[in-house]
Amino acid sequence: MFPDVPIATMRGHKGAVYDLAWDPQSESWFSAGGDGVVARWLFGETDGQVLFQDASPFFAIAALEHLVLGGNSSGGLFVNGGGEHTVYNTHKAPIFSLFTDEKNLVWSGDGSGLICVWSRDGHRLRLEHQWPTSLGKIRHLSAHPRGILVAGGSGHWGLLDRKNSSLTSCVKAHKRSCYWALHLPHKRVVLSGGQDGHLSVHREEESLLNLNVHQSAVYRGVIQGQTLWTCGRDKDVKAWSLNSLDVVHKFNRPHSRSVNALALGGPKGAHLATGSDDRSIKVWPL
């Protein structure tokens, strides 16, 4: 069964909601807003708490064992933890993507194509390495067995090999910007969504499938079990079977404007949060 109505709607941002993350330690959602605010929302509550506030919009958010990280349009990487608040200004372009890997390393990508990796030092971060790329805006970073999967504004996704510090398997997946890319282990394929409204499936550099899944840009994709959830500029949120890639559910008018953000979380990871240009966040039971 798929949800028909959300169990909670959170309002408070004065601008678009661009990214969402779930923190199991605090049992909270975190949101990145175009109003220059990163907010915390305790599960089950609809009143938020401002965690960061800046003159520049926040585009990316991540949570890592009592640390909350936000990346904004000025290139600032904001870190909050243990009562400390630190800002890192290594990036000189907007930070569009943040990712924490299995080794508790933090990965950040910006609008110039620069990727940075950071280690944790208590409640602070330490820059370990940085890689310039030719992928354009780094829109998304995710895990892959051979490194870090990188989606770029050039329409390509690539693999960042951490051992020899090189970008490999650079694949042209979309006509315009590639907004996200995810590895599907049991199929040994990479799924990606782009500004062209398409969902692409590749095995290595071989194109297996290309589907028109949204009327315009596919901003986010998240995998829950055998289901892929996508959202887009067309205001839709859809569920796809990972076995057949048939659409199995579509929310009934979830937001009144573009849906920019998706995040899995809540107790037992059984909830989906959506964030929109309409300034609201909604939580759906799965």
Secondary structure by P-SEA (a helix, b strand, c coil): ccccccccccccccccccbbbbbccccbbbbbccccbbbbbccccccccccccccccccbbbbcccbbbbbcccbbbbbbcccbbbbbccccccccccccccccbbbbbcccbbbbbbbbccccccccbbbbbccccccccccccccbbbbccccbbbbbcccccccccccccccccccccccccccccccccccccbbbbbccccccccccccccccccccccccbbbbbcccccccccccccccccccccccccccccccccccccccbbbbbccccbbbbbcc
